[in-house]
Amino acid sequence: MSADEDFIPYLVLVCFDRGTDLRDRIEESLPLLLKALQEIGNVQPAMSSYDGSAVSYFVSTSAAIHPRHVLEQLQAPKSRRGSPLKTHDKVLVISVELGLAHRMERVTDWLTEHGLLA
């Protein structure tokens, strides 16, 4: 196995539910989200929306970890922490590979069309 096959980089986009107490919700969930992602790999913050309702991280993890595992990690509470995601939060896990920039623009356009990005 070559060094390139030892890990997979993912882009994890999270859009928090915009309930009545978004600020409290973000303060509660962001530390849990970061800790949950750190449990599966190396984490690098990528961006957040101006109001904090959407965040993204780059995560490099073992090739054995699939997008489904990342989602399960974020949804499952652990004995030491609660679940960083609530029922109406939205998550998109993208495997980052070589590609053209317009593909990411399509993803961003789709998220905007569906009201998932501020």
N, C-alpha and C positions, 0 to 999 in steps of 0.2 A: 504494500500500500504506500503510495507516495504521500508527501507532506500535504499536498492539496486535498487528498481524500480523507485526512484525519479529522477535519472539522468542516462544519457547514455554517456559513453566516446567514442569519435571518434578520429581516427587518420586521419588527413587531410594532404595529400601529394599534393604539387603544383609544377609543372614543368613549369617555365617561357619560353616563346618563345625566342629562341636565335637569335633575330634580330641583327642588326648592332650595336646597342648601349645597350648591355646587362647590363652594369654597371649602366647607367642612368635609365634604365627600372627597375632594382632591387631597386635602391634608391627611385624611385617614388612609386613602388608597395608594398614593404614590410611594410611600416607604414600603408598603407591603408588596407592591408591584415590583419594585427594584429588588427587594430581597428574594422574591420568588424567581425572578429571572437570573439572579446571581447564583442560585442553587443549581441551575442547569448549565451555566457557562459564563464566559466573559461578557460583560455588558458595557456598552458605550451609549450614552444619551445621544439622540439624533436631533430631535426638535420637539417643540410643544407649541400649541396654538396660543394666541395672545391671551385668552382667558383661562388657559390651562385645561380645558375640557378634552383636548386631544394631545396625546404624547406618542413619541416613537423612540425605539431603542434598536441599536444593532446588537445582536447576540451571536457570539461564535460559540458553538457547542459541538459535541461529538457527532459524527456522522450517524450514529445509532439513534439520535434524537430526531424525531419527525415533527412536522408542524402540529400534528394532533397531540403529541406529548407536551409541546410548549403550551398549547391551549389548556390541557388538563392541569398543568402545573399552576396556571393562573386562576383556574376556577376552583381548585380543591383547597379547602382550608387545611392547615397543618395544626398539630397540637400546640405548636409554639406561636402560631400566627393565624389570623383570619384569612379569608379569601380576599385577594386584592380586587376581584371583579364582583359586581353585583348583577342581578338578573338582566337589566336592560343595557349594560355596557356592551360595546361592540369591539371585536378584536379581529385583526387581519394579520396573519403570519405569512410573510413572503420569503421564500428562499432566494438569496441574492446570488445571481450568477452573471456571467457576461451577457450583455444585452444592450439594446439601443435605448437612449434616454427617453424617446417618445413612449416607450412602454410604461415607464413610471408616470408620465404625464397622463396616460390613459387611466391608470389606477387612481391618481389624484382627481381627475375629472369625474370618474365614477363615484368616488367617495363624496365629492361635492354635490353631484346630482342627487344623491340619496340622503343629503343632509347630515353626513357623518363628519364633515370637516367644517370648522368655523371659517 
